[in-house]
Amino acid sequence: MILKVFDLSKSYEKNSVVRSVSFDINHSDYVAIVGPSGSGKTTLLSLLTGMLKPTSGEISYNNEKLSRLSKSGLSRKRATDVGLIFQFSELIGSLSVRENILLPAVFTGKFSPDEYNEKCDYLIEKLELNDISNKLPRMLSGGQIQKAAIARSLINDPDILLADEPSGDLDPENSALVRELFSEYNKNGLTILLVTHDMKLAFDAKTIYEMRDGQFTRTLK
């Protein structure tokens, strides 16, 4: 089991955003969480990244509890073991697309430079970023920035990918590229957990949870 969530809750004063959520994810699972805006999906994902602290409950990755990790330990885990895609992706403005994709290599050194370059070339090809790989973010569309952020999240071959609306800024053609890439990586062993309003993307997952009012209300698949 790669991820275990037990009785997780997050409240702001009297407002409960996530309420007693529990679920497990095994290695190579592909899980989607769907639900209306304001249902707590993004807050739940922020809790799973360790960027938000829960009011109560516990999150464990490979039997390691996040609550027992220091701030530097959390940062190291996010850098090496967890791929992150945020709803509003940001790239470093002074770096090219290729340099942004390779940025995690600077912090982790998980692979050799040749291996990183090979992985980068592959992701650029798969996401059709060849023509813009040397451009700066200010020269890109929102969809191109999103695709570059997706490539960056995968460059370290993480154990698990956590994604918040990964196809939100993409047209149908580019959404299809991302769906194909996620399915390929999942078949090769990547565990994926995403929250999305894109039902085509959601139904590629093996399990779909519906979230409303901070709780999982039913399993759709």
C-alpha positions as CSV (number, residue, x, y, z in Angstrom):
1,M,0.0,0.0,0.0
2,I,1.5,3.3,-1.1
3,L,-1.0,5.7,0.5
4,K,-3.2,5.3,3.6
5,V,-5.6,8.1,4.7
6,F,-7.4,7.6,8.0
7,D,-10.2,9.8,9.4
8,L,-8.8,12.9,7.8
9,S,-10.5,16.2,8.6
10,K,-9.7,19.9,8.0
11,S,-11.7,22.8,9.5
12,Y,-11.3,26.5,9.5
13,E,-13.0,27.9,12.6
14,K,-16.6,26.4,12.3
15,N,-16.3,25.5,8.6
16,S,-15.5,21.8,8.0
17,V,-13.9,21.5,4.5
18,V,-12.8,17.9,4.7
19,R,-14.7,15.6,7.0
20,S,-13.6,12.1,8.2
21,V,-12.2,10.9,4.9
22,S,-10.5,7.5,4.8
23,F,-9.2,5.5,1.9
24,D,-6.2,3.4,0.8
25,I,-4.3,3.4,-2.5
26,N,-2.1,0.5,-3.6
27,H,0.9,0.6,-5.8
28,S,0.0,1.2,-9.5
29,D,-3.6,2.2,-8.7
30,Y,-5.2,5.0,-10.7
31,V,-7.8,6.9,-8.7
32,A,-9.9,9.9,-9.6
33,I,-11.9,12.1,-7.2
34,V,-14.8,14.1,-8.8
35,G,-17.5,16.4,-7.4
36,P,-18.8,19.9,-7.6
37,S,-16.6,23.0,-6.9
38,G,-16.3,23.7,-3.2
39,S,-16.7,20.0,-2.2
40,G,-13.2,19.9,-0.7
41,K,-11.3,18.1,-3.4
42,T,-8.4,20.6,-3.7
43,T,-8.2,20.9,0.1
44,L,-7.9,17.2,0.4
45,L,-5.1,17.1,-2.2
46,S,-3.3,19.9,-0.4
47,L,-3.5,17.8,2.8
48,L,-2.0,14.8,0.9
49,T,0.9,16.8,-0.3
50,G,1.7,17.9,3.3
51,M,1.3,21.6,2.3
52,L,-1.7,21.8,4.6
53,K,-1.9,20.3,8.1
54,P,-5.0,18.4,9.0
55,T,-7.2,19.2,11.9
56,S,-7.3,15.5,12.7
57,G,-6.5,12.2,11.1
58,E,-3.4,10.7,9.6
59,I,-1.8,10.3,6.2
60,S,0.9,7.7,5.5
61,Y,3.1,7.0,2.5
62,N,4.6,3.6,2.4
63,N,3.8,3.3,6.2
64,E,5.6,6.6,6.9
65,K,3.3,9.1,8.7
66,L,3.5,12.6,7.3
67,S,2.9,14.0,10.8
68,R,6.3,12.6,11.9
69,L,8.3,14.3,9.2
70,S,10.1,17.6,9.6
71,K,9.5,20.4,7.2
72,S,12.7,19.5,5.4
73,G,11.6,15.8,5.4
74,L,8.3,16.7,3.8
75,S,10.1,18.8,1.1
76,R,12.5,15.9,0.4
77,K,9.6,13.5,0.0
78,R,7.7,15.8,-2.4
79,A,10.9,16.3,-4.4
80,T,11.8,12.6,-4.8
81,D,8.7,10.4,-4.2
82,V,5.7,12.5,-5.1
83,G,4.9,14.2,-8.4
84,L,2.7,17.3,-8.0
85,I,0.5,19.1,-10.6
86,F,-1.4,22.1,-9.3
87,Q,-4.6,23.6,-10.6
88,F,-2.8,26.9,-11.4
89,S,0.7,25.7,-12.5
90,E,3.6,28.1,-12.3
91,L,6.9,27.9,-14.1
92,I,10.1,29.8,-13.2
93,G,9.9,32.9,-15.5
94,S,13.7,33.2,-16.1
95,L,14.0,29.5,-17.2
96,S,13.0,27.9,-20.6
97,V,10.4,25.2,-20.8
98,R,13.2,22.6,-20.9
99,E,15.0,24.1,-17.9
100,N,11.7,24.2,-16.0
101,I,11.0,20.5,-16.7
102,L,14.6,19.6,-15.6
103,L,14.4,21.7,-12.5
104,P,13.7,18.8,-10.0
105,A,17.0,17.3,-11.1
106,V,18.8,20.2,-9.5
107,F,17.3,19.4,-6.1
108,T,17.4,15.7,-6.1
109,G,20.0,14.2,-8.4
110,K,17.9,11.0,-8.5
111,F,19.3,10.1,-11.9
112,S,22.4,10.9,-13.9
113,P,22.4,14.0,-16.2
114,D,22.2,11.8,-19.3
115,E,19.2,9.9,-17.9
116,Y,17.4,13.2,-17.0
117,N,18.0,14.5,-20.5
118,E,16.7,11.3,-22.0
119,K,13.5,11.5,-19.8
120,C,13.1,15.2,-20.7
121,D,13.4,14.5,-24.4
122,Y,10.7,11.8,-24.1
123,L,8.3,14.0,-22.2
124,I,8.8,16.9,-24.6
125,E,8.1,14.6,-27.5
126,K,5.0,13.0,-25.9
127,L,3.4,16.3,-24.9
128,E,4.3,18.0,-28.3
129,L,6.5,20.7,-26.6
130,N,9.3,20.5,-29.2
131,D,8.7,23.8,-30.8
132,I,8.6,25.7,-27.5
133,S,11.2,23.9,-25.4
134,N,13.6,26.8,-25.5
135,K,11.0,29.5,-24.9
136,L,10.3,31.4,-21.7
137,P,7.0,31.0,-19.8
138,R,5.9,34.6,-20.8
139,M,5.8,33.5,-24.4
140,L,3.5,30.5,-23.7
141,S,-0.3,29.9,-23.6
142,G,-1.9,28.6,-20.4
143,G,-2.2,25.1,-22.0
144,Q,1.5,25.0,-22.9
145,I,2.4,26.0,-19.4
146,Q,0.2,23.3,-18.0
147,K,1.8,20.6,-20.3
148,A,5.3,21.8,-19.2
149,A,4.2,21.5,-15.5
150,I,2.9,18.0,-16.2
151,A,6.3,17.0,-17.7
152,R,8.1,18.5,-14.7
153,S,6.0,16.4,-12.3
154,L,7.1,13.2,-14.1
155,I,10.8,13.9,-14.7
156,N,11.8,12.2,-11.4
157,D,9.8,9.1,-12.0
158,P,7.8,9.6,-8.7
159,D,6.1,6.7,-6.8
160,I,2.8,8.6,-6.9
161,L,1.4,11.5,-8.9
162,L,-1.0,13.9,-7.2
163,A,-2.8,16.1,-9.7
164,D,-5.3,18.9,-9.3
165,E,-7.3,19.5,-12.5
166,P,-4.4,18.5,-14.8
167,S,-6.4,19.1,-18.0
168,G,-8.1,22.3,-16.8
169,D,-6.3,24.6,-19.3
170,L,-6.2,22.1,-22.1
171,D,-8.2,21.8,-25.3
172,P,-9.6,18.4,-26.2
173,E,-6.6,17.5,-28.4
174,N,-4.1,18.2,-25.7
175,S,-6.3,16.6,-23.0
176,A,-6.1,13.5,-25.1
177,L,-2.3,13.7,-25.0
178,V,-2.3,13.9,-21.3
179,R,-4.8,11.1,-20.9
180,E,-2.6,8.9,-23.0
181,L,0.6,9.8,-21.1
182,F,-1.1,9.1,-17.7
183,S,-2.4,5.8,-18.8
184,E,1.1,4.8,-20.2
185,Y,2.8,5.8,-17.0
186,N,0.2,4.0,-14.9
187,K,0.7,0.8,-16.9
188,N,4.4,1.1,-16.2
189,G,3.8,1.3,-12.4
190,L,3.1,4.9,-11.5
191,T,0.4,5.4,-8.9
192,I,-2.0,8.3,-9.8
193,L,-4.5,10.2,-7.7
194,L,-6.2,13.1,-9.4
195,V,-9.1,15.5,-8.8
196,T,-10.9,16.6,-11.9
197,H,-14.1,17.9,-13.5
198,D,-13.0,16.2,-16.7
199,M,-15.1,13.0,-16.8
200,K,-13.2,11.6,-19.8
201,L,-10.0,11.8,-17.7
202,A,-11.8,10.5,-14.6
203,F,-13.1,7.4,-16.4
204,D,-9.6,6.4,-17.4
205,A,-9.0,5.7,-13.7
206,K,-9.6,2.3,-12.1
207,T,-11.5,3.8,-9.1
208,I,-13.6,7.0,-9.0
209,Y,-14.8,8.6,-5.7
210,E,-17.4,11.2,-5.6
211,M,-16.9,14.0,-3.0
212,R,-19.5,16.3,-1.7
213,D,-19.5,18.5,1.4
214,G,-16.1,17.4,2.4
215,Q,-16.9,13.7,2.3
216,F,-16.7,10.7,-0.1
217,T,-20.4,10.0,-0.8
218,R,-20.1,7.1,-3.2
219,T,-17.8,5.1,-5.5
220,L,-18.7,5.6,-9.2
221,K,-16.3,2.9,-10.5
